[in-house]
Amino acid sequence: MTAAVHEFVQKDAYPDELQLGERTIRNLVTDLETMGVVETWIDSRGDDGRVKQIETTFEPRWVREAIDPYAAGSTYLATVFDS
């Protein structure tokens, strides 16, 4: 799970200032789980080993609806995405 998130945020669409390492992602997921924002569990994949799953405890649409006004009002994000 951490590797998949890391691979996703490493795509060229994200500026260097927003890149996160695998350890940072792992710590962030742990913090979000502690706060009750996400739930995680381990799935067994048989011979393919185990994989950690993550799911939000709320409707993800709420984040999508809130992010545009937040990003529009953030001078930091405007600076990062304009460069």
BATORDREN-211218 format. One record per residue (C-alpha): residue number from 1; residue in three letters; x, y, z. Coordinates in Angstrom, 2 decimals, padded with zeros to 5 digits, always signed. Example, Ala and Ser with C-alpha at 12.3 -4.5 7.8 and 13.67 -1.06 7.14 Angstrom:
<r num="1" residu="ala" c1="+012.30" c2="-004.50" c3="+007.80"/>
<r num="2" residu="ser" c1="+013.67" c2="-001.06" c3="+007.14"/>
***
This chain:
<r num="1" residu="met" c1="+000.00" c2="+000.00" c3="+000.00"/>
<r num="2" residu="thr" c1="+002.73" c2="+002.48" c3="+000.93"/>
<r num="3" residu="ala" c1="+004.66" c2="+001.68" c3="-002.24"/>
<r num="4" residu="ala" c1="+001.54" c2="+002.20" c3="-004.37"/>
<r num="5" residu="val" c1="+000.87" c2="+005.59" c3="-002.75"/>
<r num="6" residu="his" c1="+004.54" c2="+006.54" c3="-003.14"/>
<r num="7" residu="glu" c1="+004.49" c2="+005.57" c3="-006.83"/>
<r num="8" residu="phe" c1="+001.33" c2="+007.61" c3="-007.38"/>
<r num="9" residu="val" c1="+002.65" c2="+010.82" c3="-005.79"/>
<r num="10" residu="gln" c1="+005.98" c2="+010.48" c3="-007.63"/>
<r num="11" residu="lys" c1="+004.25" c2="+010.99" c3="-010.98"/>
<r num="12" residu="asp" c1="+005.35" c2="+014.04" c3="-012.94"/>
<r num="13" residu="ala" c1="+002.04" c2="+015.81" c3="-012.27"/>
<r num="14" residu="tyr" c1="+003.17" c2="+016.61" c3="-008.72"/>
<r num="15" residu="pro" c1="+005.79" c2="+019.31" c3="-008.13"/>
<r num="16" residu="asp" c1="+008.98" c2="+018.36" c3="-006.26"/>
<r num="17" residu="glu" c1="+007.77" c2="+020.37" c3="-003.25"/>
<r num="18" residu="leu" c1="+004.85" c2="+017.92" c3="-002.84"/>
<r num="19" residu="gln" c1="+006.84" c2="+014.69" c3="-003.20"/>
<r num="20" residu="leu" c1="+006.70" c2="+012.33" c3="-000.21"/>
<r num="21" residu="gly" c1="+009.00" c2="+009.45" c3="+000.69"/>
<r num="22" residu="glu" c1="+007.72" c2="+005.99" c3="+001.65"/>
<r num="23" residu="arg" c1="+008.54" c2="+006.50" c3="+005.34"/>
<r num="24" residu="thr" c1="+006.66" c2="+009.81" c3="+005.39"/>
<r num="25" residu="ile" c1="+003.65" c2="+008.16" c3="+003.75"/>
<r num="26" residu="arg" c1="+003.76" c2="+005.28" c3="+006.26"/>
<r num="27" residu="asn" c1="+003.90" c2="+007.74" c3="+009.18"/>
<r num="28" residu="leu" c1="+001.10" c2="+009.84" c3="+007.69"/>
<r num="29" residu="val" c1="-001.16" c2="+006.78" c3="+007.29"/>
<r num="30" residu="thr" c1="-000.44" c2="+005.79" c3="+010.91"/>
<r num="31" residu="asp" c1="-001.31" c2="+009.31" c3="+012.10"/>
<r num="32" residu="leu" c1="-004.53" c2="+009.37" c3="+010.05"/>
<r num="33" residu="glu" c1="-005.49" c2="+005.98" c3="+011.47"/>
<r num="34" residu="thr" c1="-004.83" c2="+007.21" c3="+015.01"/>
<r num="35" residu="met" c1="-007.08" c2="+010.21" c3="+014.35"/>
<r num="36" residu="gly" c1="-009.82" c2="+007.93" c3="+013.00"/>
<r num="37" residu="val" c1="-009.72" c2="+009.41" c3="+009.50"/>
<r num="38" residu="val" c1="-008.77" c2="+006.10" c3="+007.87"/>
<r num="39" residu="glu" c1="-009.05" c2="+002.42" c3="+008.71"/>
<r num="40" residu="thr" c1="-006.39" c2="-000.10" c3="+007.72"/>
<r num="41" residu="trp" c1="-006.24" c2="-003.88" c3="+007.67"/>
<r num="42" residu="ile" c1="-004.00" c2="-006.63" c3="+006.33"/>
<r num="43" residu="asp" c1="-005.28" c2="-008.85" c3="+003.49"/>
<r num="44" residu="ser" c1="-003.71" c2="-012.21" c3="+002.81"/>
<r num="45" residu="arg" c1="-002.90" c2="-012.85" c3="-000.85"/>
<r num="46" residu="gly" c1="-001.95" c2="-016.51" c3="-000.40"/>
<r num="47" residu="asp" c1="+001.35" c2="-017.24" c3="-002.09"/>
<r num="48" residu="asp" c1="+001.62" c2="-013.55" c3="-003.05"/>
<r num="49" residu="gly" c1="+002.01" c2="-012.56" c3="+000.61"/>
<r num="50" residu="arg" c1="+000.07" c2="-009.93" c3="+002.47"/>
<r num="51" residu="val" c1="-000.91" c2="-006.39" c3="+001.62"/>
<r num="52" residu="lys" c1="-002.07" c2="-003.52" c3="+003.82"/>
<r num="53" residu="gln" c1="-005.38" c2="-002.00" c3="+002.74"/>
<r num="54" residu="ile" c1="-006.59" c2="+001.50" c3="+003.58"/>
<r num="55" residu="glu" c1="-010.04" c2="+003.07" c3="+003.45"/>
<r num="56" residu="thr" c1="-011.38" c2="+006.44" c3="+004.53"/>
<r num="57" residu="thr" c1="-013.97" c2="+006.57" c3="+007.29"/>
<r num="58" residu="phe" c1="-015.88" c2="+009.25" c3="+005.38"/>
<r num="59" residu="glu" c1="-017.15" c2="+009.82" c3="+001.85"/>
<r num="60" residu="pro" c1="-014.10" c2="+010.75" c3="-000.30"/>
<r num="61" residu="arg" c1="-016.34" c2="+013.05" c3="-002.36"/>
<r num="62" residu="trp" c1="-016.32" c2="+015.47" c3="+000.60"/>
<r num="63" residu="val" c1="-012.58" c2="+015.99" c3="+000.14"/>
<r num="64" residu="arg" c1="-012.93" c2="+016.55" c3="-003.58"/>
<r num="65" residu="glu" c1="-015.62" c2="+019.18" c3="-002.94"/>
<r num="66" residu="ala" c1="-013.52" c2="+020.96" c3="-000.30"/>
<r num="67" residu="ile" c1="-010.14" c2="+020.92" c3="-002.01"/>
<r num="68" residu="asp" c1="-010.85" c2="+023.39" c3="-004.83"/>
<r num="69" residu="pro" c1="-011.86" c2="+026.30" c3="-002.55"/>
<r num="70" residu="tyr" c1="-008.95" c2="+025.48" c3="-000.20"/>
<r num="71" residu="ala" c1="-006.40" c2="+025.31" c3="-003.03"/>
<r num="72" residu="ala" c1="-007.76" c2="+028.49" c3="-004.60"/>
<r num="73" residu="gly" c1="-007.20" c2="+030.35" c3="-001.33"/>
<r num="74" residu="ser" c1="-003.72" c2="+028.92" c3="-000.68"/>
<r num="75" residu="thr" c1="-000.88" c2="+031.18" c3="-001.81"/>
<r num="76" residu="tyr" c1="+001.58" c2="+028.32" c3="-001.19"/>
<r num="77" residu="leu" c1="-000.22" c2="+025.91" c3="-003.51"/>
<r num="78" residu="ala" c1="-000.64" c2="+028.64" c3="-006.12"/>
<r num="79" residu="thr" c1="+003.12" c2="+029.26" c3="-006.01"/>
<r num="80" residu="val" c1="+003.98" c2="+025.57" c3="-006.20"/>
<r num="81" residu="phe" c1="+001.70" c2="+024.81" c3="-009.15"/>
<r num="82" residu="asp" c1="+002.62" c2="+027.97" c3="-011.07"/>
<r num="83" residu="ser" c1="+006.34" c2="+027.14" c3="-011.20"/>
***
